Amino acid sequence: MEITTELKQTLKKLKLGGILPTLPERGSYAKAQKLSYGEFLELVLNDEIERRRQGRIARKMRSALLDQEQTFERFDWEASITVDREKVKDLFGLGFAQRHENVIICGPVGVGKTHLANALGHSAVRRGLNVLMLRSQILFKRLHQSRADHSLGKEVIQLVRPHILVIDDFGLQRLTGSEAQDLYEVMIERYQRASTVITSSRPLDEWMGLFDDPLLANSLLDRVAHNAHQIFIEGESYRKRMGGIKRTT
């Protein structure tokens, strides 16, 4: 199939330049299959629809800040961990996101909490949802910086917008007063409007001790835990099994 300069210019004017690389191949296919003009047009336009869909997914993946390697397919389901596998796999249906419910994943260091949270994010992006994943310390740093430059309202909006917000490694240390207040503002705005996935090495019943203000803590944690899907993982650290952590004597 000959692609003239005029055809190239016309396609680019219509913002359809993306079909140019595959157009000769599609032309040959259409000729071999004796497709009608209408069928050929439908074929190349469907190629463009898929190309744009893949482009949207790629952009969403980049903005989600997910680890590209930590997907559902790459999770080590043969690992020596104790977890309700059926409950975990059910989460990948993403019904919790449609119902604006939260997910809490708790367990010791290295058992796959972050990987599962990443994998949920990947599945959600592939279904067209907006996702943002941040380690808790990065989240608090962003909020602290926005307070300093008087853009807290704008930052909260950015954190409320995603269909799924993943907060990784929550509870590594006690929260300051401003961190607790900022987290409260974010979670209040997300409550029953969007889903939040939180991973933590601390069990949920220890989270109260991370806050100075028990009233604020009660209000916040009540909303976080309300209708939340709680996943508990037990087992030996994956990194330790692979030799990443050496025992000392």
C-alpha positions as CSV (number, residue, x, y, z in Angstrom):
1,M,0.0,0.0,0.0
2,E,1.4,3.4,-1.1
3,I,1.3,6.1,1.6
4,T,1.5,9.4,-0.1
5,T,2.7,12.7,1.4
6,E,-0.9,14.0,1.1
7,L,-2.3,11.0,3.0
8,K,0.3,11.5,5.8
9,Q,-0.5,15.2,6.1
10,T,-4.3,14.4,6.2
11,L,-3.9,11.8,8.9
12,K,-1.7,14.1,11.0
13,K,-4.3,16.9,10.7
14,L,-6.9,14.6,12.0
15,K,-4.5,13.5,14.8
16,L,-4.4,10.0,13.3
17,G,-0.7,9.9,12.6
18,G,-0.4,7.0,15.0
19,I,-1.8,4.5,12.4
20,L,0.9,5.3,9.9
21,P,3.6,2.8,11.1
22,T,1.1,-0.1,10.8
23,L,-0.9,1.1,7.7
24,P,1.2,-0.8,5.1
25,E,0.8,-4.0,7.0
26,R,-2.9,-3.5,7.4
27,G,-3.2,-2.7,3.8
28,S,-1.6,-5.9,2.8
29,Y,-3.7,-7.8,5.2
30,A,-6.9,-6.2,3.9
31,K,-5.9,-7.1,0.3
32,A,-5.1,-10.7,1.2
33,Q,-8.4,-11.1,3.1
34,K,-10.4,-9.3,0.5
35,L,-11.8,-6.8,3.0
36,S,-14.2,-4.2,1.8
37,Y,-13.3,-0.5,2.2
38,G,-15.6,-0.3,5.2
39,E,-14.0,-3.3,6.9
40,F,-10.5,-1.9,6.2
41,L,-11.5,1.4,7.7
42,E,-12.9,-0.3,10.7
43,L,-9.7,-2.3,11.1
44,V,-7.3,0.7,11.1
45,L,-9.6,2.8,13.3
46,N,-9.8,0.0,15.9
47,D,-6.0,-0.1,15.8
48,E,-6.0,3.6,16.7
49,I,-8.5,3.1,19.5
50,E,-6.3,0.4,21.0
51,R,-3.2,2.5,20.6
52,R,-4.8,5.4,22.4
53,R,-6.1,3.1,25.1
54,Q,-2.6,1.8,25.7
55,G,-1.2,5.3,25.7
56,R,-3.7,6.3,28.4
57,I,-2.7,3.3,30.5
58,A,1.0,4.1,30.1
59,R,0.4,7.7,31.2
60,K,-1.7,6.6,34.2
61,M,1.0,4.1,35.2
62,R,3.6,6.8,35.2
63,S,1.5,9.2,37.3
64,A,0.5,6.4,39.7
65,L,4.2,6.1,40.8
66,L,3.9,2.3,41.0
67,D,6.7,-0.2,40.9
68,Q,6.4,-1.6,37.4
69,E,7.7,-5.0,38.5
70,Q,5.3,-5.7,41.3
71,T,2.3,-7.0,39.5
72,F,-0.2,-9.7,40.4
73,E,1.4,-12.1,37.9
74,R,4.8,-11.7,39.6
75,F,3.7,-12.2,43.2
76,D,5.2,-15.3,44.8
77,W,2.1,-17.4,45.6
78,E,4.3,-20.3,46.5
79,A,6.0,-18.3,49.3
80,S,5.9,-19.7,52.9
81,I,3.4,-17.1,54.1
82,T,0.0,-17.5,55.8
83,V,-2.7,-15.3,54.2
84,D,-6.2,-15.8,53.0
85,R,-5.4,-16.2,49.4
86,E,-9.0,-16.3,48.2
87,K,-9.7,-13.1,50.0
88,V,-6.7,-11.5,48.4
89,K,-7.6,-12.7,44.9
90,D,-11.1,-11.4,45.4
91,L,-9.7,-7.9,45.9
92,F,-8.4,-8.0,42.4
93,G,-12.0,-8.0,41.1
94,L,-11.8,-4.3,42.3
95,G,-15.3,-4.4,43.7
96,F,-13.9,-2.6,46.8
97,A,-13.0,0.4,44.6
98,Q,-16.4,0.5,43.0
99,R,-17.9,0.6,46.5
100,H,-15.3,3.1,47.8
101,E,-14.1,0.7,50.5
102,N,-10.6,0.7,52.0
103,V,-8.0,-2.1,52.2
104,I,-5.6,-2.6,55.1
105,I,-2.7,-5.0,54.6
106,C,-0.7,-5.8,57.8
107,G,2.2,-8.1,58.5
108,P,5.9,-8.2,59.4
109,V,8.6,-6.7,57.1
110,G,9.2,-8.5,53.8
111,V,6.2,-10.7,53.5
112,G,4.8,-9.0,50.3
113,K,2.5,-6.2,51.6
114,T,4.0,-3.6,49.3
115,H,3.9,-6.0,46.4
116,L,0.3,-6.7,46.8
117,A,-0.6,-3.0,47.1
118,N,1.4,-2.3,44.0
119,A,-0.3,-5.2,42.2
120,L,-3.8,-3.8,43.1
121,G,-2.7,-0.5,41.7
122,H,-1.6,-2.1,38.5
123,S,-4.9,-3.9,38.1
124,A,-6.9,-0.7,38.8
125,V,-4.9,1.3,36.2
126,R,-5.5,-1.4,33.6
127,R,-9.2,-1.1,34.3
128,G,-9.0,2.7,33.7
129,L,-8.9,3.9,37.3
130,N,-6.6,6.7,38.6
131,V,-4.1,5.5,41.2
132,L,-1.4,7.2,43.3
133,M,1.0,5.2,45.5
134,L,3.2,6.9,48.1
135,R,5.3,5.7,51.0
136,S,3.8,7.3,54.1
137,Q,6.9,9.4,54.8
138,I,6.8,10.8,51.3
139,L,3.1,11.6,51.8
140,F,3.8,13.5,55.0
141,K,6.7,15.3,53.4
142,R,4.5,16.5,50.5
143,L,1.9,17.7,53.0
144,H,4.5,19.4,55.1
145,Q,5.9,21.2,52.1
146,S,2.5,22.3,51.0
147,R,1.9,23.8,54.4
148,A,5.2,25.7,54.1
149,D,4.3,27.2,50.7
150,H,0.6,27.7,51.5
151,S,-0.6,25.2,48.9
152,L,-2.1,22.6,51.4
153,G,-5.6,22.9,49.9
154,K,-4.2,22.1,46.4
155,E,-2.2,19.2,47.7
156,V,-5.2,17.7,49.5
157,I,-7.2,17.9,46.3
158,Q,-4.4,16.0,44.5
159,L,-4.5,13.3,47.2
160,V,-8.3,13.1,47.2
161,R,-8.6,12.8,43.4
162,P,-7.3,9.3,42.7
163,H,-9.9,6.4,42.7
164,I,-7.3,4.5,44.8
165,L,-4.7,6.1,47.0
166,V,-2.0,3.6,48.3
167,I,-0.2,4.6,51.5
168,D,2.7,2.3,52.0
169,D,4.6,1.5,55.2
170,F,2.3,3.5,57.5
171,G,3.1,3.5,61.2
172,L,6.9,3.2,61.0
173,Q,7.1,6.0,63.6
174,R,4.8,8.1,65.8
175,L,3.0,10.9,63.9
176,T,3.6,14.6,64.7
177,G,0.6,16.8,65.4
178,S,0.6,18.3,62.0
179,E,1.1,14.9,60.3
180,A,-2.0,13.5,62.1
181,Q,-4.0,16.6,61.2
182,D,-3.0,16.5,57.6
183,L,-3.8,12.8,57.3
184,Y,-7.1,13.4,58.9
185,E,-8.0,16.1,56.3
186,V,-7.1,13.7,53.5
187,M,-9.0,10.8,54.8
188,I,-12.1,12.8,55.8
189,E,-12.3,14.0,52.2
190,R,-11.8,10.5,50.7
191,Y,-14.2,8.8,53.1
192,Q,-16.9,7.0,51.1
193,R,-15.8,8.9,47.9
194,A,-12.7,6.9,47.0
195,S,-10.7,3.9,48.2
196,T,-7.5,3.9,50.2
197,V,-5.1,1.0,50.5
198,I,-2.8,1.1,53.5
199,T,0.1,-1.3,54.3
200,S,1.7,-1.4,57.7
201,S,4.0,-3.6,59.7
202,R,1.9,-2.7,62.8
203,P,-1.4,-4.5,63.5
204,L,-4.4,-2.2,63.4
205,D,-4.9,-2.3,67.1
206,E,-1.6,-0.6,67.6
207,W,-2.4,2.4,65.3
208,M,-4.0,4.4,68.1
209,G,-0.7,4.7,69.9
210,L,0.8,6.5,66.9
211,F,-1.3,9.6,67.6
212,D,-1.1,12.2,70.4
213,D,-4.7,13.3,70.1
214,P,-7.0,10.3,71.0
215,L,-10.1,12.1,69.8
216,L,-8.7,12.8,66.3
217,A,-7.2,9.3,66.2
218,N,-10.6,7.7,67.0
219,S,-12.4,9.8,64.3
220,L,-9.7,9.1,61.7
221,L,-9.3,5.3,62.3
222,D,-13.1,4.8,62.5
223,R,-13.3,6.1,59.0
224,V,-10.3,4.2,57.8
225,A,-11.4,0.9,59.2
226,H,-15.2,1.2,58.4
227,N,-16.0,-1.5,55.9
228,A,-12.3,-2.0,55.3
229,H,-11.0,-5.3,53.9
230,Q,-8.3,-6.4,56.3
231,I,-5.5,-8.7,55.0
232,F,-3.1,-10.2,57.5
233,I,0.1,-11.8,56.2
234,E,2.4,-13.9,58.4
235,G,5.7,-15.6,57.5
236,E,9.4,-15.1,57.0
237,S,10.7,-12.1,55.2
238,Y,11.2,-12.7,51.5
239,R,14.4,-10.7,51.5
240,K,15.7,-12.7,54.4
241,R,14.9,-16.0,52.6
242,M,16.8,-14.7,49.6
243,G,19.8,-13.8,51.8
244,G,19.2,-10.0,51.8
245,I,19.4,-10.0,55.6
246,K,22.2,-11.8,57.4
247,R,21.8,-13.1,60.9
248,T,24.2,-11.7,63.5
249,T,25.5,-13.8,66.4
